[in-house]
Amino acid sequence: MTDANDTTISKYIDSKGDLGILSTDKKFNFEKIDAVELLQIGYNANGNAVYNFKGKKITDKLPVGIKKISDFFKGNLNFKIEGIEN
């Protein structure tokens, strides 16, 4: 069981509806993961967060420790991504 306050993990739902967890040891790279929704955004000690997220929905709660999101949506072809409107 993972702690909801654990900043070293990102939780997501994949296209099959299964819950997945990606940790800092995988560098939060979603390039080869078929995630459709990001439930929790993790980041490492340098403030780097998720890379290559191609899903349609993210949590609307951006952690304050995140310092870099430049590659967050790299390769994402969705016209709209829910959760980042605010």
Secondary structure, 3 states (H helix, E strand, C coil): CCCCCCCCEEEEEECCCCEEEEEHHHCCECCCCCEEEEEECCCCCCCECCECCCCCEECCCCCCCCCECCCCCCCCCCCCCECCCC
